[in-house]
């Protein structure tokens, strides 16, 4: 029996931690160097939902959710 070699991670996946820390640094840096950015971002708030954050979260969650095997989804709801 022959084992398959594991697939190599993509460039973005291998450096995901770096991208996350870079995004955090840009966010903190923009708040520090441009104090008005907080008020600008908060203008896009509807009720308690901040639209830029909501859009960013949806864009972040879409790739893993797109890999769902929809043909197997009905088996999850069988009783």
PyMOL Python script that loads the backbone (N, CA, C, O; Angstrom):
from pymol import cmd

cmd.read_pdbstr("""\
ATOM      1  N   UNK A   1       0.837  -1.168   0.000  1.00  0.00           N
ATOM      2  CA  UNK A   1       0.000   0.000   0.000  1.00  0.00           C
ATOM      3  C   UNK A   1       0.889   1.241   0.000  1.00  0.00           C
ATOM      4  O   UNK A   1       1.811   1.365   0.807  1.00  0.00           O
ATOM      5  N   UNK A   2       0.596   2.141  -0.909  1.00  0.00           N
ATOM      6  CA  UNK A   2       1.436   3.308  -1.078  1.00  0.00           C
ATOM      7  C   UNK A   2       0.767   4.530  -0.455  1.00  0.00           C
ATOM      8  O   UNK A   2      -0.413   4.791  -0.690  1.00  0.00           O
ATOM      9  N   UNK A   3       1.532   5.273   0.340  1.00  0.00           N
ATOM     10  CA  UNK A   3       0.986   6.473   0.963  1.00  0.00           C
ATOM     11  C   UNK A   3       1.238   7.680   0.075  1.00  0.00           C
ATOM     12  O   UNK A   3       2.288   7.803  -0.556  1.00  0.00           O
ATOM     13  N   UNK A   4       0.241   8.576   0.040  1.00  0.00           N
ATOM     14  CA  UNK A   4       0.403   9.807  -0.714  1.00  0.00           C
ATOM     15  C   UNK A   4       1.189  10.816   0.114  1.00  0.00           C
ATOM     16  O   UNK A   4       1.071  10.849   1.339  1.00  0.00           O
ATOM     17  N   UNK A   5       1.979  11.627  -0.549  1.00  0.00           N
ATOM     18  CA  UNK A   5       2.709  12.697   0.132  1.00  0.00           C
ATOM     19  C   UNK A   5       1.723  13.788   0.518  1.00  0.00           C
ATOM     20  O   UNK A   5       0.830  14.123  -0.260  1.00  0.00           O
ATOM     21  N   UNK A   6       1.878  14.338   1.704  1.00  0.00           N
ATOM     22  CA  UNK A   6       0.986  15.439   2.074  1.00  0.00           C
ATOM     23  C   UNK A   6       1.236  16.646   1.160  1.00  0.00           C
ATOM     24  O   UNK A   6       2.367  16.907   0.750  1.00  0.00           O
ATOM     25  N   UNK A   7       0.170  17.365   0.856  1.00  0.00           N
ATOM     26  CA  UNK A   7       0.295  18.532  -0.004  1.00  0.00           C
ATOM     27  C   UNK A   7       1.001  19.656   0.743  1.00  0.00           C
ATOM     28  O   UNK A   7       0.811  19.835   1.946  1.00  0.00           O
ATOM     29  N   UNK A   8       1.814  20.406   0.013  1.00  0.00           N
ATOM     30  CA  UNK A   8       2.528  21.535   0.592  1.00  0.00           C
ATOM     31  C   UNK A   8       1.574  22.719   0.732  1.00  0.00           C
ATOM     32  O   UNK A   8       0.752  22.974  -0.148  1.00  0.00           O
ATOM     33  N   UNK A   9       1.694  23.438   1.848  1.00  0.00           N
ATOM     34  CA  UNK A   9       0.844  24.602   2.067  1.00  0.00           C
ATOM     35  C   UNK A   9       1.205  25.711   1.088  1.00  0.00           C
ATOM     36  O   UNK A   9       2.352  25.825   0.655  1.00  0.00           O
ATOM     37  N   UNK A  10       0.221  26.518   0.748  1.00  0.00           N
ATOM     38  CA  UNK A  10       0.463  27.640  -0.154  1.00  0.00           C
ATOM     39  C   UNK A  10       1.274  28.717   0.571  1.00  0.00           C
ATOM     40  O   UNK A  10       1.423  28.688   1.793  1.00  0.00           O
ATOM     41  N   UNK A  11       1.787  29.655  -0.200  1.00  0.00           N
ATOM     42  CA  UNK A  11       2.593  30.749   0.346  1.00  0.00           C
ATOM     43  C   UNK A  11       1.818  31.518   1.415  1.00  0.00           C
ATOM     44  O   UNK A  11       2.352  31.810   2.484  1.00  0.00           O
ATOM     45  N   UNK A  12       0.558  31.844   1.124  1.00  0.00           N
ATOM     46  CA  UNK A  12      -0.251  32.598   2.085  1.00  0.00           C
ATOM     47  C   UNK A  12      -0.516  31.790   3.348  1.00  0.00           C
ATOM     48  O   UNK A  12      -0.480  32.335   4.451  1.00  0.00           O
ATOM     49  N   UNK A  13      -0.782  30.497   3.195  1.00  0.00           N
ATOM     50  CA  UNK A  13      -1.066  29.656   4.356  1.00  0.00           C
ATOM     51  C   UNK A  13       0.170  29.469   5.236  1.00  0.00           C
ATOM     52  O   UNK A  13       0.062  29.451   6.462  1.00  0.00           O
ATOM     53  N   UNK A  14       1.339  29.329   4.617  1.00  0.00           N
ATOM     54  CA  UNK A  14       2.561  29.128   5.397  1.00  0.00           C
ATOM     55  C   UNK A  14       2.888  30.352   6.244  1.00  0.00           C
ATOM     56  O   UNK A  14       3.432  30.216   7.339  1.00  0.00           O
ATOM     57  N   UNK A  15       2.567  31.532   5.757  1.00  0.00           N
ATOM     58  CA  UNK A  15       2.904  32.761   6.469  1.00  0.00           C
ATOM     59  C   UNK A  15       1.677  33.422   7.093  1.00  0.00           C
ATOM     60  O   UNK A  15       1.668  34.635   7.302  1.00  0.00           O
ATOM     61  N   UNK A  16       0.649  32.643   7.389  1.00  0.00           N
ATOM     62  CA  UNK A  16      -0.594  33.182   7.917  1.00  0.00           C
ATOM     63  C   UNK A  16      -0.383  33.947   9.223  1.00  0.00           C
ATOM     64  O   UNK A  16      -0.966  35.015   9.411  1.00  0.00           O
ATOM     65  N   UNK A  17       0.429  33.426  10.110  1.00  0.00           N
ATOM     66  CA  UNK A  17       0.687  34.100  11.376  1.00  0.00           C
ATOM     67  C   UNK A  17       1.318  35.466  11.135  1.00  0.00           C
ATOM     68  O   UNK A  17       0.973  36.441  11.803  1.00  0.00           O
ATOM     69  N   UNK A  18       2.239  35.537  10.184  1.00  0.00           N
ATOM     70  CA  UNK A  18       2.867  36.813   9.853  1.00  0.00           C
ATOM     71  C   UNK A  18       1.837  37.814   9.340  1.00  0.00           C
ATOM     72  O   UNK A  18       1.864  38.984   9.723  1.00  0.00           O
ATOM     73  N   UNK A  19       0.921  37.355   8.468  1.00  0.00           N
ATOM     74  CA  UNK A  19      -0.109  38.250   7.916  1.00  0.00           C
ATOM     75  C   UNK A  19      -1.026  38.753   9.021  1.00  0.00           C
ATOM     76  O   UNK A  19      -1.434  39.914   9.008  1.00  0.00           O
ATOM     77  N   UNK A  20      -1.350  37.901   9.963  1.00  0.00           N
ATOM     78  CA  UNK A  20      -2.223  38.300  11.073  1.00  0.00           C
ATOM     79  C   UNK A  20      -1.542  39.372  11.929  1.00  0.00           C
ATOM     80  O   UNK A  20      -2.155  40.384  12.268  1.00  0.00           O
ATOM     81  N   UNK A  21      -0.266  39.142  12.276  1.00  0.00           N
ATOM     82  CA  UNK A  21       0.454  40.129  13.080  1.00  0.00           C
ATOM     83  C   UNK A  21       0.658  41.429  12.305  1.00  0.00           C
ATOM     84  O   UNK A  21       0.612  42.510  12.893  1.00  0.00           O
ATOM     85  N   UNK A  22       0.880  41.339  11.005  1.00  0.00           N
ATOM     86  CA  UNK A  22       1.012  42.543  10.179  1.00  0.00           C
ATOM     87  C   UNK A  22      -0.288  43.339  10.175  1.00  0.00           C
ATOM     88  O   UNK A  22      -0.267  44.564  10.297  1.00  0.00           O
ATOM     89  N   UNK A  23      -1.419  42.650  10.035  1.00  0.00           N
ATOM     90  CA  UNK A  23      -2.722  43.325  10.034  1.00  0.00           C
ATOM     91  C   UNK A  23      -2.982  43.988  11.386  1.00  0.00           C
ATOM     92  O   UNK A  23      -3.510  45.099  11.443  1.00  0.00           O
ATOM     93  N   UNK A  24      -2.610  43.307  12.479  1.00  0.00           N
ATOM     94  CA  UNK A  24      -2.783  43.906  13.801  1.00  0.00           C
ATOM     95  C   UNK A  24      -1.900  45.134  13.949  1.00  0.00           C
ATOM     96  O   UNK A  24      -2.337  46.144  14.503  1.00  0.00           O
ATOM     97  N   UNK A  25      -0.666  45.066  13.464  1.00  0.00           N
ATOM     98  CA  UNK A  25       0.247  46.209  13.558  1.00  0.00           C
ATOM     99  C   UNK A  25      -0.269  47.392  12.744  1.00  0.00           C
ATOM    100  O   UNK A  25      -0.171  48.537  13.186  1.00  0.00           O
ATOM    101  N   UNK A  26      -0.817  47.125  11.556  1.00  0.00           N
ATOM    102  CA  UNK A  26      -1.377  48.199  10.732  1.00  0.00           C
ATOM    103  C   UNK A  26      -2.566  48.839  11.451  1.00  0.00           C
ATOM    104  O   UNK A  26      -2.710  50.062  11.443  1.00  0.00           O
ATOM    105  N   UNK A  27      -3.410  48.025  12.067  1.00  0.00           N
ATOM    106  CA  UNK A  27      -4.568  48.552  12.787  1.00  0.00           C
ATOM    107  C   UNK A  27      -4.168  49.390  13.981  1.00  0.00           C
ATOM    108  O   UNK A  27      -4.683  50.491  14.175  1.00  0.00           O
ATOM    109  N   UNK A  28      -3.256  48.875  14.779  1.00  0.00           N
ATOM    110  CA  UNK A  28      -2.804  49.623  15.957  1.00  0.00           C
ATOM    111  C   UNK A  28      -2.043  50.876  15.518  1.00  0.00           C
ATOM    112  O   UNK A  28      -2.224  51.949  16.095  1.00  0.00           O
ATOM    113  N   UNK A  29      -1.204  50.741  14.510  1.00  0.00           N
ATOM    114  CA  UNK A  29      -0.432  51.878  14.019  1.00  0.00           C
ATOM    115  C   UNK A  29      -1.308  52.969  13.442  1.00  0.00           C
ATOM    116  O   UNK A  29      -1.066  54.154  13.673  1.00  0.00           O
ATOM    117  N   UNK A  30      -2.323  52.577  12.693  1.00  0.00           N
ATOM    118  CA  UNK A  30      -3.216  53.595  12.120  1.00  0.00           C
ATOM    119  C   UNK A  30      -3.995  54.315  13.223  1.00  0.00           C
ATOM    120  O   UNK A  30      -4.246  55.515  13.114  1.00  0.00           O
ATOM    121  N   UNK A  31      -4.374  53.609  14.266  1.00  0.00           N
ATOM    122  CA  UNK A  31      -5.052  54.252  15.392  1.00  0.00           C
ATOM    123  C   UNK A  31      -4.133  55.179  16.168  1.00  0.00           C
ATOM    124  O   UNK A  31      -4.575  56.202  16.691  1.00  0.00           O
ATOM    125  N   UNK A  32      -2.857  54.827  16.243  1.00  0.00           N
ATOM    126  CA  UNK A  32      -1.891  55.651  16.976  1.00  0.00           C
ATOM    127  C   UNK A  32      -1.492  56.893  16.182  1.00  0.00           C
ATOM    128  O   UNK A  32      -1.472  57.999  16.720  1.00  0.00           O
ATOM    129  N   UNK A  33      -1.176  56.706  14.903  1.00  0.00           N
ATOM    130  CA  UNK A  33      -0.678  57.814  14.092  1.00  0.00           C
ATOM    131  C   UNK A  33      -1.793  58.684  13.489  1.00  0.00           C
ATOM    132  O   UNK A  33      -1.562  59.846  13.156  1.00  0.00           O
ATOM    133  N   UNK A  34      -2.979  58.127  13.353  1.00  0.00           N
ATOM    134  CA  UNK A  34      -4.120  58.869  12.811  1.00  0.00           C
ATOM    135  C   UNK A  34      -5.286  58.760  13.793  1.00  0.00           C
ATOM    136  O   UNK A  34      -6.158  57.912  13.605  1.00  0.00           O
ATOM    137  N   UNK A  35      -5.325  59.585  14.824  1.00  0.00           N
ATOM    138  CA  UNK A  35      -6.348  59.463  15.875  1.00  0.00           C
ATOM    139  C   UNK A  35      -7.787  59.559  15.356  1.00  0.00           C
ATOM    140  O   UNK A  35      -8.695  59.031  15.998  1.00  0.00           O
ATOM    141  N   UNK A  36      -8.022  60.214  14.221  1.00  0.00           N
ATOM    142  CA  UNK A  36      -9.378  60.351  13.701  1.00  0.00           C
ATOM    143  C   UNK A  36      -9.910  59.114  13.023  1.00  0.00           C
ATOM    144  O   UNK A  36     -11.085  59.068  12.660  1.00  0.00           O
ATOM    145  N   UNK A  37      -9.060  58.092  12.841  1.00  0.00           N
ATOM    146  CA  UNK A  37      -9.499  56.895  12.114  1.00  0.00           C
ATOM    147  C   UNK A  37     -10.573  56.124  12.892  1.00  0.00           C
ATOM    148  O   UNK A  37     -11.437  55.492  12.285  1.00  0.00           O
ATOM    149  N   UNK A  38     -10.527  56.168  14.203  1.00  0.00           N
ATOM    150  CA  UNK A  38     -11.536  55.462  15.013  1.00  0.00           C
ATOM    151  C   UNK A  38     -12.925  56.040  14.767  1.00  0.00           C
ATOM    152  O   UNK A  38     -13.885  55.295  14.567  1.00  0.00           O
ATOM    153  N   UNK A  39     -13.030  57.359  14.782  1.00  0.00           N
ATOM    154  CA  UNK A  39     -14.315  58.003  14.525  1.00  0.00           C
ATOM    155  C   UNK A  39     -14.811  57.742  13.114  1.00  0.00           C
ATOM    156  O   UNK A  39     -16.010  57.580  12.888  1.00  0.00           O
ATOM    157  N   UNK A  40     -13.874  57.701  12.158  1.00  0.00           N
ATOM    158  CA  UNK A  40     -14.247  57.421  10.771  1.00  0.00           C
ATOM    159  C   UNK A  40     -14.819  56.012  10.624  1.00  0.00           C
ATOM    160  O   UNK A  40     -15.847  55.820   9.975  1.00  0.00           O
ATOM    161  N   UNK A  41     -14.155  55.033  11.224  1.00  0.00           N
ATOM    162  CA  UNK A  41     -14.623  53.643  11.134  1.00  0.00           C
ATOM    163  C   UNK A  41     -15.954  53.482  11.859  1.00  0.00           C
ATOM    164  O   UNK A  41     -16.826  52.747  11.395  1.00  0.00           O
ATOM    165  N   UNK A  42     -16.119  54.162  12.992  1.00  0.00           N
ATOM    166  CA  UNK A  42     -17.366  54.048  13.753  1.00  0.00           C
ATOM    167  C   UNK A  42     -18.558  54.681  13.052  1.00  0.00           C
ATOM    168  O   UNK A  42     -19.700  54.419  13.431  1.00  0.00           O
ATOM    169  N   UNK A  43     -18.320  55.507  12.040  1.00  0.00           N
ATOM    170  CA  UNK A  43     -19.432  56.080  11.272  1.00  0.00           C
ATOM    171  C   UNK A  43     -20.163  55.008  10.469  1.00  0.00           C
ATOM    172  O   UNK A  43     -21.317  55.201  10.086  1.00  0.00           O
ATOM    173  N   UNK A  44     -19.511  53.895  10.214  1.00  0.00           N
ATOM    174  CA  UNK A  44     -20.109  52.816   9.433  1.00  0.00           C
ATOM    175  C   UNK A  44     -20.753  51.769  10.343  1.00  0.00           C
ATOM    176  O   UNK A  44     -20.706  50.575  10.048  1.00  0.00           O
ATOM    177  N   UNK A  45     -21.331  52.199  11.405  1.00  0.00           N
ATOM    178  CA  UNK A  45     -21.947  51.297  12.371  1.00  0.00           C
ATOM    179  C   UNK A  45     -23.458  51.398  12.267  1.00  0.00           C
ATOM    180  O   UNK A  45     -24.019  52.493  12.215  1.00  0.00           O
ATOM    181  N   UNK A  46     -24.107  50.247  12.236  1.00  0.00           N
ATOM    182  CA  UNK A  46     -25.564  50.184  12.224  1.00  0.00           C
ATOM    183  C   UNK A  46     -25.982  49.453  13.496  1.00  0.00           C
ATOM    184  O   UNK A  46     -25.735  48.256  13.637  1.00  0.00           O
ATOM    185  N   UNK A  47     -26.604  50.160  14.406  1.00  0.00           N
ATOM    186  CA  UNK A  47     -26.948  49.565  15.700  1.00  0.00           C
ATOM    187  C   UNK A  47     -25.670  49.225  16.439  1.00  0.00           C
ATOM    188  O   UNK A  47     -24.849  50.101  16.713  1.00  0.00           O
ATOM    189  N   UNK A  48     -25.504  47.962  16.757  1.00  0.00           N
ATOM    190  CA  UNK A  48     -24.278  47.529  17.434  1.00  0.00           C
ATOM    191  C   UNK A  48     -23.335  46.802  16.484  1.00  0.00           C
ATOM    192  O   UNK A  48     -22.332  46.237  16.920  1.00  0.00           O
ATOM    193  N   UNK A  49     -23.648  46.810  15.186  1.00  0.00           N
ATOM    194  CA  UNK A  49     -22.833  46.099  14.199  1.00  0.00           C
ATOM    195  C   UNK A  49     -21.964  47.078  13.428  1.00  0.00           C
ATOM    196  O   UNK A  49     -22.471  48.017  12.813  1.00  0.00           O
ATOM    197  N   UNK A  50     -20.666  46.862  13.460  1.00  0.00           N
ATOM    198  CA  UNK A  50     -19.726  47.660  12.699  1.00  0.00           C
ATOM    199  C   UNK A  50     -19.545  46.992  11.340  1.00  0.00           C
ATOM    200  O   UNK A  50     -19.016  45.883  11.261  1.00  0.00           O
ATOM    201  N   UNK A  51     -19.974  47.653  10.275  1.00  0.00           N
ATOM    202  CA  UNK A  51     -19.966  47.044   8.944  1.00  0.00           C
ATOM    203  C   UNK A  51     -18.581  46.647   8.440  1.00  0.00           C
ATOM    204  O   UNK A  51     -18.448  45.548   7.901  1.00  0.00           O
ATOM    205  N   UNK A  52     -17.534  47.478   8.584  1.00  0.00           N
ATOM    206  CA  UNK A  52     -16.218  47.023   8.115  1.00  0.00           C
ATOM    207  C   UNK A  52     -15.748  45.752   8.818  1.00  0.00           C
ATOM    208  O   UNK A  52     -15.157  44.874   8.189  1.00  0.00           O
ATOM    209  N   UNK A  53     -16.008  45.654  10.113  1.00  0.00           N
ATOM    210  CA  UNK A  53     -15.611  44.447  10.840  1.00  0.00           C
ATOM    211  C   UNK A  53     -16.451  43.255  10.387  1.00  0.00           C
ATOM    212  O   UNK A  53     -15.921  42.158  10.205  1.00  0.00           O
ATOM    213  N   UNK A  54     -17.752  43.461  10.204  1.00  0.00           N
ATOM    214  CA  UNK A  54     -18.620  42.373   9.750  1.00  0.00           C
ATOM    215  C   UNK A  54     -18.208  41.875   8.368  1.00  0.00           C
ATOM    216  O   UNK A  54     -18.163  40.667   8.133  1.00  0.00           O
ATOM    217  N   UNK A  55     -17.908  42.797   7.453  1.00  0.00           N
ATOM    218  CA  UNK A  55     -17.487  42.407   6.104  1.00  0.00           C
ATOM    219  C   UNK A  55     -16.154  41.665   6.163  1.00  0.00           C
ATOM    220  O   UNK A  55     -15.965  40.662   5.474  1.00  0.00           O
ATOM    221  N   UNK A  56     -15.230  42.164   6.990  1.00  0.00           N
ATOM    222  CA  UNK A  56     -13.938  41.487   7.135  1.00  0.00           C
ATOM    223  C   UNK A  56     -14.089  40.077   7.679  1.00  0.00           C
ATOM    224  O   UNK A  56     -13.416  39.159   7.212  1.00  0.00           O
ATOM    225  N   UNK A  57     -14.962  39.894   8.659  1.00  0.00           N
ATOM    226  CA  UNK A  57     -15.175  38.553   9.217  1.00  0.00           C
ATOM    227  C   UNK A  57     -15.791  37.607   8.194  1.00  0.00           C
ATOM    228  O   UNK A  57     -15.413  36.438   8.118  1.00  0.00           O
ATOM    229  N   UNK A  58     -16.741  38.112   7.407  1.00  0.00           N
ATOM    230  CA  UNK A  58     -17.356  37.276   6.378  1.00  0.00           C
ATOM    231  C   UNK A  58     -16.317  36.869   5.338  1.00  0.00           C
ATOM    232  O   UNK A  58     -16.271  35.710   4.925  1.00  0.00           O
ATOM    233  N   UNK A  59     -15.485  37.816   4.916  1.00  0.00           N
ATOM    234  CA  UNK A  59     -14.443  37.494   3.946  1.00  0.00           C
ATOM    235  C   UNK A  59     -13.428  36.502   4.510  1.00  0.00           C
ATOM    236  O   UNK A  59     -12.887  35.678   3.773  1.00  0.00           O
ATOM    237  N   UNK A  60     -13.170  36.581   5.814  1.00  0.00           N
ATOM    238  CA  UNK A  60     -12.252  35.645   6.442  1.00  0.00           C
ATOM    239  C   UNK A  60     -12.846  34.244   6.560  1.00  0.00           C
ATOM    240  O   UNK A  60     -12.136  33.248   6.423  1.00  0.00           O
ATOM    241  N   UNK A  61     -14.150  34.176   6.813  1.00  0.00           N
ATOM    242  CA  UNK A  61     -14.786  32.875   7.040  1.00  0.00           C
ATOM    243  C   UNK A  61     -15.202  32.183   5.745  1.00  0.00           C
ATOM    244  O   UNK A  61     -15.410  30.969   5.752  1.00  0.00           O
ATOM    245  N   UNK A  62     -15.327  32.901   4.649  1.00  0.00           N
ATOM    246  CA  UNK A  62     -15.822  32.309   3.409  1.00  0.00           C
ATOM    247  C   UNK A  62     -14.971  31.142   2.895  1.00  0.00           C
ATOM    248  O   UNK A  62     -15.537  30.097   2.574  1.00  0.00           O
ATOM    249  N   UNK A  63     -13.653  31.264   2.801  1.00  0.00           N
ATOM    250  CA  UNK A  63     -12.874  30.147   2.241  1.00  0.00           C
ATOM    251  C   UNK A  63     -13.066  28.819   2.967  1.00  0.00           C
ATOM    252  O   UNK A  63     -13.286  27.805   2.306  1.00  0.00           O
ATOM    253  N   UNK A  64     -12.992  28.778   4.314  1.00  0.00           N
ATOM    254  CA  UNK A  64     -13.216  27.475   4.951  1.00  0.00           C
ATOM    255  C   UNK A  64     -14.649  26.964   4.750  1.00  0.00           C
ATOM    256  O   UNK A  64     -14.871  25.763   4.600  1.00  0.00           O
ATOM    257  N   UNK A  65     -15.605  27.880   4.749  1.00  0.00           N
ATOM    258  CA  UNK A  65     -16.993  27.462   4.582  1.00  0.00           C
ATOM    259  C   UNK A  65     -17.260  26.964   3.163  1.00  0.00           C
ATOM    260  O   UNK A  65     -18.131  26.118   2.959  1.00  0.00           O
ATOM    261  N   UNK A  66     -16.533  27.472   2.199  1.00  0.00           N
ATOM    262  CA  UNK A  66     -16.742  27.060   0.810  1.00  0.00           C
ATOM    263  C   UNK A  66     -16.297  25.623   0.568  1.00  0.00           C
ATOM    264  O   UNK A  66     -16.683  25.024  -0.436  1.00  0.00           O
ATOM    265  N   UNK A  67     -15.497  25.061   1.463  1.00  0.00           N
ATOM    266  CA  UNK A  67     -15.020  23.694   1.292  1.00  0.00           C
ATOM    267  C   UNK A  67     -15.973  22.663   1.897  1.00  0.00           C
ATOM    268  O   UNK A  67     -15.646  21.478   1.971  1.00  0.00           O
ATOM    269  N   UNK A  68     -17.135  23.110   2.322  1.00  0.00           N
ATOM    270  CA  UNK A  68     -18.124  22.203   2.884  1.00  0.00           C
ATOM    271  C   UNK A  68     -18.616  21.274   1.785  1.00  0.00           C
ATOM    272  O   UNK A  68     -18.889  21.717   0.670  1.00  0.00           O
ATOM    273  N   UNK A  69     -18.728  19.991   2.095  1.00  0.00           N
ATOM    274  CA  UNK A  69     -19.262  19.023   1.127  1.00  0.00           C
ATOM    275  C   UNK A  69     -20.782  19.057   1.231  1.00  0.00           C
ATOM    276  O   UNK A  69     -21.383  18.366   2.054  1.00  0.00           O
ATOM    277  N   UNK A  70     -21.386  19.878   0.377  1.00  0.00           N
ATOM    278  CA  UNK A  70     -22.823  20.105   0.459  1.00  0.00           C
ATOM    279  C   UNK A  70     -23.634  18.839   0.190  1.00  0.00           C
ATOM    280  O   UNK A  70     -24.755  18.711   0.681  1.00  0.00           O
ATOM    281  N   UNK A  71     -23.085  17.910  -0.578  1.00  0.00           N
ATOM    282  CA  UNK A  71     -23.821  16.672  -0.849  1.00  0.00           C
ATOM    283  C   UNK A  71     -23.965  15.814   0.406  1.00  0.00           C
ATOM    284  O   UNK A  71     -24.854  14.966   0.473  1.00  0.00           O
ATOM    285  N   UNK A  72     -23.095  16.025   1.406  1.00  0.00           N
ATOM    286  CA  UNK A  72     -23.180  15.264   2.648  1.00  0.00           C
ATOM    287  C   UNK A  72     -23.958  16.000   3.739  1.00  0.00           C
ATOM    288  O   UNK A  72     -24.183  15.450   4.817  1.00  0.00           O
ATOM    289  N   UNK A  73     -24.363  17.226   3.469  1.00  0.00           N
ATOM    290  CA  UNK A  73     -25.062  18.034   4.457  1.00  0.00           C
ATOM    291  C   UNK A  73     -26.375  17.412   4.943  1.00  0.00           C
ATOM    292  O   UNK A  73     -26.656  17.488   6.139  1.00  0.00           O
ATOM    293  N   UNK A  74     -27.198  16.797   4.074  1.00  0.00           N
ATOM    294  CA  UNK A  74     -28.456  16.209   4.575  1.00  0.00           C
ATOM    295  C   UNK A  74     -28.245  15.117   5.622  1.00  0.00           C
ATOM    296  O   UNK A  74     -29.113  14.905   6.469  1.00  0.00           O
ATOM    297  N   UNK A  75     -27.110  14.422   5.578  1.00  0.00           N
ATOM    298  CA  UNK A  75     -26.871  13.366   6.577  1.00  0.00           C
ATOM    299  C   UNK A  75     -26.707  13.951   7.973  1.00  0.00           C
ATOM    300  O   UNK A  75     -26.898  13.245   8.962  1.00  0.00           O
ATOM    301  N   UNK A  76     -26.360  15.220   8.067  1.00  0.00           N
ATOM    302  CA  UNK A  76     -26.220  15.868   9.377  1.00  0.00           C
ATOM    303  C   UNK A  76     -27.565  16.041  10.063  1.00  0.00           C
ATOM    304  O   UNK A  76     -27.637  16.096  11.291  1.00  0.00           O
ATOM    305  N   UNK A  77     -28.631  16.128   9.275  1.00  0.00           N
ATOM    306  CA  UNK A  77     -29.953  16.404   9.830  1.00  0.00           C
ATOM    307  C   UNK A  77     -30.837  15.172   9.922  1.00  0.00           C
ATOM    308  O   UNK A  77     -32.015  15.283  10.259  1.00  0.00           O
ATOM    309  N   UNK A  78     -30.290  14.007   9.628  1.00  0.00           N
ATOM    310  CA  UNK A  78     -31.095  12.779   9.748  1.00  0.00           C
ATOM    311  C   UNK A  78     -31.326  12.463  11.226  1.00  0.00           C
ATOM    312  O   UNK A  78     -30.463  12.694  12.073  1.00  0.00           O
ATOM    313  N   UNK A  79     -32.498  11.939  11.506  1.00  0.00           N
ATOM    314  CA  UNK A  79     -32.828  11.598  12.895  1.00  0.00           C
ATOM    315  C   UNK A  79     -32.747  10.128  13.144  1.00  0.00           C
ATOM    316  O   UNK A  79     -32.995   9.677  14.263  1.00  0.00           O
TER     317      UNK A  79
END
""", "prot")
cmd.dss("prot")
cmd.show_as("cartoon", "prot")
cmd.util.cbc("prot")
cmd.orient("prot")
